[in-house]
Amino acid sequence: MTAGSQRRTTAGVVGTSGKIIRCFGYTMRSGPGGTGTVTLYDGTSTSGTEKWIGTGNIDASSDKVFGAKGKYFPSGLYADIDSNVQYVDFDYVQENA
């Protein structure tokens, strides 16, 4: 297993594509243009199963913590990030095999 953090400024895969991952939380920063939205999918694209939608605050940061067990993504984690989001910082643990 590998623990890690990753910053995304655009939509894309978190960690290694297609590998089991457990996300423990994220911090997102929305810009002055509106509330940002991040949608998390199980898989490698938006065609995966939608597992979470988070909305931020205008021109502010917001945190989401998924608890001690985290949120499980057996087919990988894809984050769809809208244009009002400046960045999202993810904390995760991922299977190596």
Biopython code that builds the backbone (N, CA, C, O; Angstrom):
import numpy as np
from Bio.PDB.StructureBuilder import StructureBuilder

atoms = [
    (1, "MET", "N", (0.834, -1.183, 0.000)),
    (1, "MET", "CA", (0.000, 0.000, 0.000)),
    (1, "MET", "C", (0.877, 1.244, 0.000)),
    (1, "MET", "O", (1.972, 1.265, 0.562)),
    (2, "THR", "N", (0.367, 2.257, -0.637)),
    (2, "THR", "CA", (1.066, 3.526, -0.724)),
    (2, "THR", "C", (0.153, 4.635, -0.237)),
    (2, "THR", "O", (-0.976, 4.768, -0.711)),
    (3, "ALA", "N", (0.637, 5.435, 0.710)),
    (3, "ALA", "CA", (-0.111, 6.603, 1.171)),
    (3, "ALA", "C", (0.362, 7.803, 0.363)),
    (3, "ALA", "O", (1.542, 7.919, 0.031)),
    (4, "GLY", "N", (-0.569, 8.686, 0.055)),
    (4, "GLY", "CA", (-0.157, 9.835, -0.722)),
    (4, "GLY", "C", (-1.118, 10.992, -0.640)),
    (4, "GLY", "O", (-2.211, 10.892, -0.084)),
    (5, "SER", "N", (-0.677, 12.094, -1.212)),
    (5, "SER", "CA", (-1.476, 13.298, -1.378)),
    (5, "SER", "C", (-1.290, 13.756, -2.812)),
    (5, "SER", "O", (-0.215, 13.596, -3.390)),
    (6, "GLN", "N", (-2.325, 14.319, -3.375)),
    (6, "GLN", "CA", (-2.226, 14.803, -4.749)),
    (6, "GLN", "C", (-3.102, 16.032, -4.912)),
    (6, "GLN", "O", (-4.234, 16.076, -4.432)),
    (7, "ARG", "N", (-2.562, 17.028, -5.596)),
    (7, "ARG", "CA", (-3.330, 18.235, -5.931)),
    (7, "ARG", "C", (-3.775, 18.117, -7.386)),
    (7, "ARG", "O", (-2.978, 17.825, -8.278)),
    (8, "ARG", "N", (-5.069, 18.351, -7.599)),
    (8, "ARG", "CA", (-5.622, 18.381, -8.961)),
    (8, "ARG", "C", (-6.199, 19.763, -9.198)),
    (8, "ARG", "O", (-6.916, 20.300, -8.353)),
    (9, "THR", "N", (-5.884, 20.337, -10.349)),
    (9, "THR", "CA", (-6.447, 21.622, -10.746)),
    (9, "THR", "C", (-7.426, 21.446, -11.911)),
    (9, "THR", "O", (-8.141, 22.379, -12.278)),
    (10, "THR", "N", (-7.450, 20.262, -12.478)),
    (10, "THR", "CA", (-8.390, 19.906, -13.543)),
    (10, "THR", "C", (-8.899, 18.492, -13.269)),
    (10, "THR", "O", (-8.366, 17.785, -12.414)),
    (11, "ALA", "N", (-9.926, 18.092, -13.999)),
    (11, "ALA", "CA", (-10.467, 16.745, -13.845)),
    (11, "ALA", "C", (-9.412, 15.708, -14.199)),
    (11, "ALA", "O", (-8.562, 15.941, -15.059)),
    (12, "GLY", "N", (-9.474, 14.548, -13.520)),
    (12, "GLY", "CA", (-8.542, 13.472, -13.827)),
    (12, "GLY", "C", (-8.479, 12.436, -12.732)),
    (12, "GLY", "O", (-9.186, 12.518, -11.727)),
    (13, "VAL", "N", (-7.616, 11.454, -12.947)),
    (13, "VAL", "CA", (-7.429, 10.338, -12.026)),
    (13, "VAL", "C", (-6.611, 10.785, -10.819)),
    (13, "VAL", "O", (-5.660, 11.556, -10.955)),
    (14, "VAL", "N", (-6.982, 10.301, -9.648)),
    (14, "VAL", "CA", (-6.208, 10.514, -8.421)),
    (14, "VAL", "C", (-5.425, 9.236, -8.157)),
    (14, "VAL", "O", (-5.988, 8.141, -8.194)),
    (15, "GLY", "N", (-4.141, 9.368, -7.894)),
    (15, "GLY", "CA", (-3.301, 8.197, -7.677)),
    (15, "GLY", "C", (-3.009, 7.486, -8.988)),
    (15, "GLY", "O", (-2.927, 8.113, -10.044)),
    (16, "THR", "N", (-2.851, 6.159, -8.906)),
    (16, "THR", "CA", (-2.570, 5.338, -10.085)),
    (16, "THR", "C", (-3.875, 4.889, -10.719)),
    (16, "THR", "O", (-4.745, 4.342, -10.041)),
    (17, "SER", "N", (-4.010, 5.114, -11.993)),
    (17, "SER", "CA", (-5.242, 4.830, -12.717)),
    (17, "SER", "C", (-5.667, 3.371, -12.613)),
    (17, "SER", "O", (-4.872, 2.461, -12.851)),
    (18, "GLY", "N", (-6.941, 3.160, -12.253)),
    (18, "GLY", "CA", (-7.528, 1.826, -12.246)),
    (18, "GLY", "C", (-7.193, 0.959, -11.054)),
    (18, "GLY", "O", (-7.656, -0.180, -10.987)),
    (19, "LYS", "N", (-6.409, 1.447, -10.113)),
    (19, "LYS", "CA", (-6.016, 0.674, -8.928)),
    (19, "LYS", "C", (-6.924, 0.988, -7.744)),
    (19, "LYS", "O", (-7.429, 2.103, -7.622)),
    (20, "ILE", "N", (-7.127, 0.010, -6.881)),
    (20, "ILE", "CA", (-7.925, 0.193, -5.666)),
    (20, "ILE", "C", (-7.360, 1.363, -4.859)),
    (20, "ILE", "O", (-6.153, 1.459, -4.636)),
    (21, "ILE", "N", (-8.257, 2.244, -4.431)),
    (21, "ILE", "CA", (-7.828, 3.421, -3.671)),
    (21, "ILE", "C", (-8.877, 3.733, -2.601)),
    (21, "ILE", "O", (-10.077, 3.542, -2.804)),
    (22, "ARG", "N", (-8.398, 4.208, -1.480)),
    (22, "ARG", "CA", (-9.269, 4.629, -0.384)),
    (22, "ARG", "C", (-8.944, 6.089, -0.100)),
    (22, "ARG", "O", (-7.841, 6.414, 0.340)),
    (23, "CYS", "N", (-9.915, 6.968, -0.357)),
    (23, "CYS", "CA", (-9.737, 8.407, -0.153)),
    (23, "CYS", "C", (-10.215, 8.758, 1.257)),
    (23, "CYS", "O", (-11.338, 8.430, 1.641)),
    (24, "PHE", "N", (-9.361, 9.419, 2.013)),
    (24, "PHE", "CA", (-9.704, 9.799, 3.381)),
    (24, "PHE", "C", (-10.265, 11.215, 3.479)),
    (24, "PHE", "O", (-10.871, 11.577, 4.488)),
    (25, "GLY", "N", (-10.067, 12.003, 2.448)),
    (25, "GLY", "CA", (-10.632, 13.340, 2.462)),
    (25, "GLY", "C", (-9.969, 14.241, 1.444)),
    (25, "GLY", "O", (-9.020, 13.857, 0.760)),
    (26, "TYR", "N", (-10.494, 15.446, 1.363)),
    (26, "TYR", "CA", (-9.937, 16.429, 0.445)),
    (26, "TYR", "C", (-10.213, 17.834, 0.957)),
    (26, "TYR", "O", (-11.102, 18.058, 1.779)),
    (27, "THR", "N", (-9.426, 18.770, 0.446)),
    (27, "THR", "CA", (-9.657, 20.194, 0.632)),
    (27, "THR", "C", (-9.808, 20.796, -0.753)),
    (27, "THR", "O", (-8.948, 20.611, -1.614)),
    (28, "MET", "N", (-10.902, 21.515, -0.969)),
    (28, "MET", "CA", (-11.091, 22.168, -2.261)),
    (28, "MET", "C", (-11.147, 23.673, -2.069)),
    (28, "MET", "O", (-11.623, 24.172, -1.049)),
    (29, "ARG", "N", (-10.655, 24.377, -3.059)),
    (29, "ARG", "CA", (-10.670, 25.843, -3.047)),
    (29, "ARG", "C", (-11.489, 26.323, -4.235)),
    (29, "ARG", "O", (-11.162, 26.035, -5.386)),
    (30, "SER", "N", (-12.560, 27.060, -3.941)),
    (30, "SER", "CA", (-13.389, 27.655, -4.989)),
    (30, "SER", "C", (-12.940, 29.088, -5.222)),
    (30, "SER", "O", (-12.500, 29.771, -4.297)),
    (31, "GLY", "N", (-13.054, 29.531, -6.448)),
    (31, "GLY", "CA", (-12.674, 30.888, -6.793)),
    (31, "GLY", "C", (-13.812, 31.875, -6.565)),
    (31, "GLY", "O", (-14.876, 31.499, -6.074)),
    (32, "PRO", "N", (-13.587, 33.142, -6.921)),
    (32, "PRO", "CA", (-14.595, 34.182, -6.713)),
    (32, "PRO", "C", (-15.786, 34.081, -7.664)),
    (32, "PRO", "O", (-16.784, 34.774, -7.469)),
    (33, "GLY", "N", (-15.698, 33.224, -8.699)),
    (33, "GLY", "CA", (-16.754, 33.125, -9.691)),
    (33, "GLY", "C", (-17.965, 32.331, -9.271)),
    (33, "GLY", "O", (-19.002, 32.402, -9.931)),
    (34, "GLY", "N", (-17.869, 31.577, -8.197)),
    (34, "GLY", "CA", (-19.014, 30.781, -7.755)),
    (34, "GLY", "C", (-18.587, 29.594, -6.924)),
    (34, "GLY", "O", (-17.397, 29.341, -6.734)),
    (35, "THR", "N", (-19.579, 28.867, -6.429)),
    (35, "THR", "CA", (-19.284, 27.681, -5.633)),
    (35, "THR", "C", (-18.747, 26.590, -6.551)),
    (35, "THR", "O", (-19.331, 26.305, -7.596)),
    (36, "GLY", "N", (-17.649, 25.991, -6.161)),
    (36, "GLY", "CA", (-17.068, 24.903, -6.938)),
    (36, "GLY", "C", (-17.713, 23.577, -6.582)),
    (36, "GLY", "O", (-18.232, 23.396, -5.480)),
    (37, "THR", "N", (-17.673, 22.650, -7.536)),
    (37, "THR", "CA", (-18.205, 21.314, -7.312)),
    (37, "THR", "C", (-17.181, 20.289, -7.761)),
    (37, "THR", "O", (-16.590, 20.414, -8.834)),
    (38, "VAL", "N", (-16.974, 19.269, -6.929)),
    (38, "VAL", "CA", (-16.133, 18.135, -7.289)),
    (38, "VAL", "C", (-17.000, 16.878, -7.193)),
    (38, "VAL", "O", (-17.697, 16.667, -6.201)),
    (39, "THR", "N", (-16.948, 16.052, -8.231)),
    (39, "THR", "CA", (-17.697, 14.801, -8.263)),
    (39, "THR", "C", (-16.695, 13.665, -8.356)),
    (39, "THR", "O", (-15.840, 13.653, -9.242)),
    (40, "LEU", "N", (-16.801, 12.703, -7.436)),
    (40, "LEU", "CA", (-15.879, 11.573, -7.396)),
    (40, "LEU", "C", (-16.543, 10.336, -7.985)),
    (40, "LEU", "O", (-17.680, 10.003, -7.653)),
    (41, "TYR", "N", (-15.804, 9.659, -8.870)),
    (41, "TYR", "CA", (-16.304, 8.463, -9.542)),
    (41, "TYR", "C", (-15.408, 7.277, -9.238)),
    (41, "TYR", "O", (-14.195, 7.423, -9.088)),
    (42, "ASP", "N", (-16.023, 6.087, -9.148)),
    (42, "ASP", "CA", (-15.280, 4.845, -9.053)),
    (42, "ASP", "C", (-14.924, 4.430, -10.473)),
    (42, "ASP", "O", (-15.795, 4.020, -11.240)),
    (43, "GLY", "N", (-13.662, 4.535, -10.821)),
    (43, "GLY", "CA", (-13.231, 4.210, -12.174)),
    (43, "GLY", "C", (-12.183, 5.183, -12.668)),
    (43, "GLY", "O", (-11.506, 5.842, -11.878)),
    (44, "THR", "N", (-12.056, 5.267, -13.986)),
    (44, "THR", "CA", (-11.017, 6.090, -14.594)),
    (44, "THR", "C", (-11.574, 7.233, -15.435)),
    (44, "THR", "O", (-10.826, 7.911, -16.139)),
    (45, "SER", "N", (-12.895, 7.449, -15.363)),
    (45, "SER", "CA", (-13.522, 8.538, -16.098)),
    (45, "SER", "C", (-14.914, 8.800, -15.512)),
    (45, "SER", "O", (-15.318, 8.149, -14.548)),
    (46, "THR", "N", (-15.634, 9.743, -16.091)),
    (46, "THR", "CA", (-16.987, 10.044, -15.625)),
    (46, "THR", "C", (-17.987, 8.954, -16.003)),
    (46, "THR", "O", (-19.150, 9.027, -15.607)),
    (47, "SER", "N", (-17.560, 7.954, -16.754)),
    (47, "SER", "CA", (-18.453, 6.828, -17.056)),
    (47, "SER", "C", (-18.497, 5.822, -15.908)),
    (47, "SER", "O", (-19.296, 4.886, -15.941)),
    (48, "GLY", "N", (-17.646, 6.003, -14.888)),
    (48, "GLY", "CA", (-17.677, 5.148, -13.702)),
    (48, "GLY", "C", (-18.884, 5.468, -12.829)),
    (48, "GLY", "O", (-19.664, 6.369, -13.135)),
    (49, "THR", "N", (-19.028, 4.722, -11.743)),
    (49, "THR", "CA", (-20.132, 4.928, -10.803)),
    (49, "THR", "C", (-19.873, 6.164, -9.951)),
    (49, "THR", "O", (-18.823, 6.281, -9.320)),
    (50, "GLU", "N", (-20.830, 7.081, -9.935)),
    (50, "GLU", "CA", (-20.717, 8.290, -9.118)),
    (50, "GLU", "C", (-20.810, 7.903, -7.652)),
    (50, "GLU", "O", (-21.748, 7.213, -7.250)),
    (51, "LYS", "N", (-19.825, 8.350, -6.832)),
    (51, "LYS", "CA", (-19.784, 7.988, -5.423)),
    (51, "LYS", "C", (-19.945, 9.174, -4.473)),
    (51, "LYS", "O", (-20.301, 8.988, -3.309)),
    (52, "TRP", "N", (-19.684, 10.400, -4.960)),
    (52, "TRP", "CA", (-19.735, 11.555, -4.060)),
    (52, "TRP", "C", (-19.791, 12.842, -4.866)),
    (52, "TRP", "O", (-19.110, 12.973, -5.883)),
    (53, "ILE", "N", (-20.605, 13.792, -4.414)),
    (53, "ILE", "CA", (-20.612, 15.145, -4.971)),
    (53, "ILE", "C", (-20.397, 16.109, -3.818)),
    (53, "ILE", "O", (-21.141, 16.089, -2.837)),
    (54, "GLY", "N", (-19.383, 16.948, -3.934)),
    (54, "GLY", "CA", (-19.101, 17.946, -2.908)),
    (54, "GLY", "C", (-19.150, 19.338, -3.488)),
    (54, "GLY", "O", (-18.674, 19.572, -4.599)),
    (55, "THR", "N", (-19.724, 20.266, -2.743)),
    (55, "THR", "CA", (-19.835, 21.657, -3.176)),
    (55, "THR", "C", (-19.089, 22.543, -2.194)),
    (55, "THR", "O", (-19.191, 22.362, -0.981)),
    (56, "GLY", "N", (-18.339, 23.499, -2.721)),
    (56, "GLY", "CA", (-17.580, 24.400, -1.875)),
    (56, "GLY", "C", (-18.301, 25.712, -1.644)),
    (56, "GLY", "O", (-19.493, 25.844, -1.921)),
    (57, "ASN", "N", (-17.560, 26.673, -1.134)),
    (57, "ASN", "CA", (-18.069, 28.017, -0.865)),
    (57, "ASN", "C", (-17.401, 29.006, -1.814)),
    (57, "ASN", "O", (-16.269, 28.786, -2.246)),
    (58, "ILE", "N", (-18.093, 30.087, -2.136)),
    (58, "ILE", "CA", (-17.534, 31.088, -3.041)),
    (58, "ILE", "C", (-16.278, 31.701, -2.430)),
    (58, "ILE", "O", (-16.286, 32.155, -1.285)),
    (59, "ASP", "N", (-15.194, 31.707, -3.216)),
    (59, "ASP", "CA", (-13.926, 32.320, -2.835)),
    (59, "ASP", "C", (-13.445, 31.859, -1.456)),
    (59, "ASP", "O", (-13.028, 32.672, -0.630)),
    (60, "ALA", "N", (-13.508, 30.541, -1.219)),
    (60, "ALA", "CA", (-13.103, 29.995, 0.077)),
    (60, "ALA", "C", (-12.722, 28.526, -0.071)),
    (60, "ALA", "O", (-12.980, 27.902, -1.100)),
    (61, "SER", "N", (-12.108, 27.991, 0.971)),
    (61, "SER", "CA", (-11.770, 26.573, 1.017)),
    (61, "SER", "C", (-12.835, 25.814, 1.794)),
    (61, "SER", "O", (-13.496, 26.365, 2.675)),
    (62, "SER", "N", (-12.987, 24.553, 1.454)),
    (62, "SER", "CA", (-13.854, 23.680, 2.244)),
    (62, "SER", "C", (-13.236, 22.299, 2.286)),
    (62, "SER", "O", (-12.604, 21.854, 1.328)),
    (63, "ASP", "N", (-13.427, 21.628, 3.411)),
    (63, "ASP", "CA", (-12.832, 20.312, 3.647)),
    (63, "ASP", "C", (-13.909, 19.248, 3.701)),
    (63, "ASP", "O", (-15.037, 19.507, 4.121)),
    (64, "LYS", "N", (-13.549, 18.048, 3.271)),
    (64, "LYS", "CA", (-14.402, 16.877, 3.453)),
    (64, "LYS", "C", (-13.526, 15.764, 3.992)),
    (64, "LYS", "O", (-12.499, 15.429, 3.401)),
    (65, "VAL", "N", (-13.936, 15.188, 5.124)),
    (65, "VAL", "CA", (-13.236, 14.060, 5.723)),
    (65, "VAL", "C", (-14.177, 12.865, 5.674)),
    (65, "VAL", "O", (-15.316, 12.945, 6.134)),
    (66, "PHE", "N", (-13.697, 11.752, 5.115)),
    (66, "PHE", "CA", (-14.519, 10.557, 4.982)),
    (66, "PHE", "C", (-14.390, 9.604, 6.169)),
    (66, "PHE", "O", (-14.927, 8.497, 6.119)),
    (67, "GLY", "N", (-13.701, 9.997, 7.219)),
    (67, "GLY", "CA", (-13.608, 9.186, 8.429)),
    (67, "GLY", "C", (-12.448, 8.212, 8.403)),
    (67, "GLY", "O", (-11.664, 8.179, 7.454)),
    (68, "ALA", "N", (-12.351, 7.414, 9.466)),
    (68, "ALA", "CA", (-11.207, 6.518, 9.663)),
    (68, "ALA", "C", (-11.071, 5.461, 8.582)),
    (68, "ALA", "O", (-9.956, 5.041, 8.275)),
    (69, "LYS", "N", (-12.182, 5.019, 7.994)),
    (69, "LYS", "CA", (-12.116, 3.995, 6.949)),
    (69, "LYS", "C", (-12.023, 4.589, 5.549)),
    (69, "LYS", "O", (-11.740, 3.868, 4.593)),
    (70, "GLY", "N", (-12.255, 5.872, 5.416)),
    (70, "GLY", "CA", (-12.195, 6.508, 4.110)),
    (70, "GLY", "C", (-13.336, 6.087, 3.202)),
    (70, "GLY", "O", (-14.228, 5.342, 3.608)),
    (71, "LYS", "N", (-13.298, 6.571, 1.972)),
    (71, "LYS", "CA", (-14.274, 6.171, 0.950)),
    (71, "LYS", "C", (-13.541, 5.278, -0.037)),
    (71, "LYS", "O", (-12.487, 5.644, -0.556)),
    (72, "TYR", "N", (-14.109, 4.098, -0.294)),
    (72, "TYR", "CA", (-13.474, 3.030, -1.063)),
    (72, "TYR", "C", (-13.841, 3.119, -2.541)),
    (72, "TYR", "O", (-15.017, 3.224, -2.890)),
    (73, "PHE", "N", (-12.832, 3.078, -3.405)),
    (73, "PHE", "CA", (-13.002, 3.105, -4.852)),
    (73, "PHE", "C", (-12.280, 1.890, -5.440)),
    (73, "PHE", "O", (-11.086, 1.975, -5.728)),
    (74, "PRO", "N", (-12.972, 0.766, -5.626)),
    (74, "PRO", "CA", (-12.314, -0.469, -6.060)),
    (74, "PRO", "C", (-11.752, -0.421, -7.477)),
    (74, "PRO", "O", (-10.866, -1.209, -7.807)),
    (75, "SER", "N", (-12.241, 0.478, -8.318)),
    (75, "SER", "CA", (-11.773, 0.545, -9.710)),
    (75, "SER", "C", (-10.944, 1.788, -10.000)),
    (75, "SER", "O", (-10.719, 2.132, -11.161)),
    (76, "GLY", "N", (-10.488, 2.462, -8.944)),
    (76, "GLY", "CA", (-9.741, 3.703, -9.111)),
    (76, "GLY", "C", (-10.613, 4.900, -8.791)),
    (76, "GLY", "O", (-11.825, 4.766, -8.624)),
    (77, "LEU", "N", (-10.003, 6.061, -8.706)),
    (77, "LEU", "CA", (-10.710, 7.290, -8.343)),
    (77, "LEU", "C", (-10.515, 8.330, -9.440)),
    (77, "LEU", "O", (-9.391, 8.715, -9.764)),
    (78, "TYR", "N", (-11.641, 8.777, -10.004)),
    (78, "TYR", "CA", (-11.626, 9.862, -10.989)),
    (78, "TYR", "C", (-12.360, 11.051, -10.377)),
    (78, "TYR", "O", (-13.466, 10.904, -9.857)),
    (79, "ALA", "N", (-11.746, 12.220, -10.442)),
    (79, "ALA", "CA", (-12.337, 13.443, -9.897)),
    (79, "ALA", "C", (-12.719, 14.372, -11.044)),
    (79, "ALA", "O", (-11.872, 14.784, -11.837)),
    (80, "ASP", "N", (-14.000, 14.692, -11.117)),
    (80, "ASP", "CA", (-14.498, 15.664, -12.091)),
    (80, "ASP", "C", (-14.598, 17.003, -11.363)),
    (80, "ASP", "O", (-15.342, 17.131, -10.390)),
    (81, "ILE", "N", (-13.861, 17.982, -11.828)),
    (81, "ILE", "CA", (-13.717, 19.266, -11.140)),
    (81, "ILE", "C", (-14.266, 20.364, -12.043)),
    (81, "ILE", "O", (-13.835, 20.501, -13.188)),
    (82, "ASP", "N", (-15.216, 21.149, -11.533)),
    (82, "ASP", "CA", (-15.792, 22.183, -12.403)),
    (82, "ASP", "C", (-14.891, 23.418, -12.480)),
    (82, "ASP", "O", (-13.897, 23.527, -11.763)),
    (83, "SER", "N", (-15.262, 24.338, -13.362)),
    (83, "SER", "CA", (-14.410, 25.488, -13.662)),
    (83, "SER", "C", (-14.295, 26.492, -12.516)),
    (83, "SER", "O", (-13.409, 27.345, -12.554)),
    (84, "ASN", "N", (-15.157, 26.423, -11.498)),
    (84, "ASN", "CA", (-15.060, 27.332, -10.351)),
    (84, "ASN", "C", (-14.077, 26.842, -9.291)),
    (84, "ASN", "O", (-13.796, 27.557, -8.330)),
    (85, "VAL", "N", (-13.557, 25.633, -9.458)),
    (85, "VAL", "CA", (-12.605, 25.073, -8.494)),
    (85, "VAL", "C", (-11.185, 25.442, -8.920)),
    (85, "VAL", "O", (-10.788, 25.212, -10.063)),
    (86, "GLN", "N", (-10.429, 26.017, -7.989)),
    (86, "GLN", "CA", (-9.031, 26.350, -8.276)),
    (86, "GLN", "C", (-8.132, 25.136, -8.082)),
    (86, "GLN", "O", (-7.213, 24.908, -8.867)),
    (87, "TYR", "N", (-8.397, 24.358, -7.036)),
    (87, "TYR", "CA", (-7.649, 23.121, -6.804)),
    (87, "TYR", "C", (-8.397, 22.243, -5.810)),
    (87, "TYR", "O", (-9.268, 22.700, -5.070)),
    (88, "VAL", "N", (-8.023, 20.960, -5.821)),
    (88, "VAL", "CA", (-8.495, 20.001, -4.815)),
    (88, "VAL", "C", (-7.286, 19.197, -4.368)),
    (88, "VAL", "O", (-6.585, 18.624, -5.201)),
    (89, "ASP", "N", (-7.032, 19.147, -3.071)),
    (89, "ASP", "CA", (-5.962, 18.344, -2.491)),
    (89, "ASP", "C", (-6.560, 17.081, -1.887)),
    (89, "ASP", "O", (-7.383, 17.157, -0.975)),
    (90, "PHE", "N", (-6.150, 15.917, -2.391)),
    (90, "PHE", "CA", (-6.666, 14.628, -1.930)),
    (90, "PHE", "C", (-5.649, 13.933, -1.036)),
    (90, "PHE", "O", (-4.443, 14.032, -1.263)),
    (91, "ASP", "N", (-6.144, 13.226, -0.013)),
    (91, "ASP", "CA", (-5.326, 12.342, 0.831)),
    (91, "ASP", "C", (-5.875, 10.940, 0.655)),
    (91, "ASP", "O", (-7.084, 10.727, 0.747)),
    (92, "TYR", "N", (-4.980, 9.969, 0.397)),
    (92, "TYR", "CA", (-5.434, 8.630, 0.059)),
    (92, "TYR", "C", (-4.409, 7.556, 0.421)),
    (92, "TYR", "O", (-3.252, 7.846, 0.724)),
    (93, "VAL", "N", (-4.877, 6.305, 0.377)),
    (93, "VAL", "CA", (-4.038, 5.123, 0.456)),
    (93, "VAL", "C", (-4.423, 4.267, -0.737)),
    (93, "VAL", "O", (-5.607, 4.102, -1.030)),
    (94, "GLN", "N", (-3.413, 3.714, -1.439)),
    (94, "GLN", "CA", (-3.678, 2.946, -2.643)),
    (94, "GLN", "C", (-2.947, 1.613, -2.621)),
    (94, "GLN", "O", (-1.814, 1.506, -2.152)),
    (95, "GLU", "N", (-3.638, 0.594, -3.148)),
    (95, "GLU", "CA", (-3.020, -0.730, -3.318)),
    (95, "GLU", "C", (-1.883, -0.626, -4.321)),
    (95, "GLU", "O", (-1.988, 0.115, -5.298)),
    (96, "ASN", "N", (-0.802, -1.354, -4.095)),
    (96, "ASN", "CA", (0.318, -1.355, -5.038)),
    (96, "ASN", "C", (0.128, -2.358, -6.157)),
    (96, "ASN", "O", (0.595, -2.133, -7.273)),
    (97, "ALA", "N", (-0.546, -3.456, -5.882)),
    (97, "ALA", "CA", (-0.669, -4.532, -6.885)),
    (97, "ALA", "C", (-1.835, -4.283, -7.804)),
    (97, "ALA", "O", (-2.092, -5.080, -8.706)),
]
sb = StructureBuilder()
sb.init_structure("model")
sb.init_model(0)
sb.init_chain("A")
sb.init_seg("    ")
for serial, (resi, resn, name, xyz) in enumerate(atoms, 1):
    if name == "N":
        sb.init_residue(resn, " ", resi, " ")
    sb.init_atom(name, np.array(xyz, "f"), 0.0, 1.0, " ", f" {name:<3s}", serial, name[0])
structure = sb.get_structure()
